[in-house]
Amino acid sequence: MKKLHIIGLVVIAVAIAVILVSLRNTSTYANFTEAMANPDREYHVVGKLDKTQPQVYEPKINPDEFRFVLSDNSGLSKQVVLHKSKPQDFDKSEQIVLIGQMQGDEFHANDILMKCPSKYNEAGNQVN
């Protein structure tokens, strides 16, 4: 075989390995029940903030820990530990997507996405 053929085969093998590794590490959308069944996997959990439960954020003690309770779309509520500071306008969010995994009875999130109410939803506030 020529050197060019060998190099081509090595490049193809590396590309296949990269694709397989990236597919294995992707997270999927789930609820807390599925996340509890597979605590070693990372999931996107969609839900709403439970405003009846307390939120704990003490930046003087740990600025990278924010605790709150989230109810997923199936209605199950769990304590969430967000390993970031409390997001701005967090209490105004309509829907929350957490990215993380279960650890015991708590969901530990590394990232958060929030859907906040849009000022353009109401008919009187539309921009022409």
C-alpha positions in Angstrom: 0.0 0.0 0.0 1.1 3.5 -0.7 1.7 6.0 2.1 -1.2 8.1 0.9 -3.6 5.1 1.3 -2.4 4.5 4.8 -2.7 8.1 5.8 -6.3 8.2 4.4 -7.3 5.1 6.4 -5.9 6.6 9.6 -7.8 9.8 9.0 -11.0 7.9 8.4 -10.5 5.8 11.6 -9.9 8.9 13.7 -13.0 10.6 12.2 -15.1 7.6 13.1 -13.7 7.5 16.6 -14.5 11.2 17.1 -18.1 10.7 15.9 -18.6 7.7 18.2 -17.3 9.6 21.2 -19.4 12.7 20.6 -22.5 10.6 20.1 -21.9 8.8 23.4 -21.5 12.0 25.4 -24.6 13.8 24.2 -27.3 14.4 26.7 -31.0 14.0 26.1 -34.2 15.5 27.4 -35.8 13.6 30.3 -37.8 14.1 33.5 -36.5 13.5 37.0 -37.7 9.9 37.0 -35.5 9.0 34.0 -32.6 11.0 35.4 -32.9 9.0 38.8 -32.9 5.7 36.9 -29.6 6.7 35.1 -27.6 8.9 37.5 -24.4 8.4 35.5 -25.9 10.2 32.4 -26.3 13.9 31.8 -29.8 15.1 31.0 -31.8 18.2 30.0 -34.7 18.4 32.4 -37.5 20.8 31.6 -39.8 22.2 34.3 -41.1 25.2 36.2 -39.8 26.8 39.4 -41.7 25.8 42.5 -42.3 29.3 44.0 -43.8 27.8 47.2 -40.4 26.4 48.2 -37.4 28.5 49.4 -34.5 29.4 47.2 -31.0 29.4 48.9 -28.3 31.6 47.5 -25.5 32.8 49.8 -22.8 34.4 47.7 -20.6 35.1 50.8 -20.5 31.4 51.6 -20.4 29.9 48.1 -21.1 32.2 45.1 -21.2 29.1 42.8 -24.1 27.3 44.5 -27.8 28.1 44.1 -30.5 25.8 45.5 -34.1 25.7 44.5 -37.0 23.3 43.8 -38.1 22.5 40.3 -41.2 20.6 39.1 -40.6 18.8 35.9 -43.2 18.4 33.2 -44.6 15.2 34.8 -45.2 17.0 38.1 -42.4 15.5 40.1 -40.5 18.1 42.2 -36.8 17.8 43.2 -34.2 19.9 44.9 -31.8 21.4 42.4 -28.2 22.5 43.0 -27.0 24.8 40.3 -23.3 25.1 40.3 -23.4 28.8 39.2 -24.6 32.0 40.7 -28.3 32.8 40.8 -29.3 34.0 37.2 -30.7 37.4 36.8 -34.5 37.5 36.4 -34.7 33.9 37.6 -38.0 34.4 39.5 -39.6 35.7 36.3 -38.9 32.6 34.2 -41.8 30.7 32.7 -39.9 27.6 31.9 -36.4 26.3 33.0 -34.1 23.8 31.3 -31.5 22.3 33.5 -28.4 20.5 32.2 -26.9 18.0 34.6 -27.4 14.7 36.4 -28.9 13.2 39.6 -26.8 12.7 42.6 -28.8 11.0 45.3 -32.1 12.8 45.6 -30.8 16.1 44.2 -30.3 17.2 40.6 -26.9 18.8 40.2 -27.0 21.2 37.2 -24.0 22.6 35.5 -25.9 24.9 33.3 -29.4 26.5 33.0 -31.5 27.9 30.2 -34.5 30.1 31.1 -37.5 31.1 29.0 -38.7 34.4 30.3 -41.9 36.2 29.4 -41.5 38.2 26.2 -42.6 41.8 26.1 -43.7 41.1 22.5 -46.3 38.5 23.5 -49.1 40.9 24.3 -50.9 42.5 21.4 -50.6 46.0 22.8 -46.8 45.9 23.0 -45.9 44.6 19.5 -43.3 46.5 17.6 -44.2 47.3 13.9 
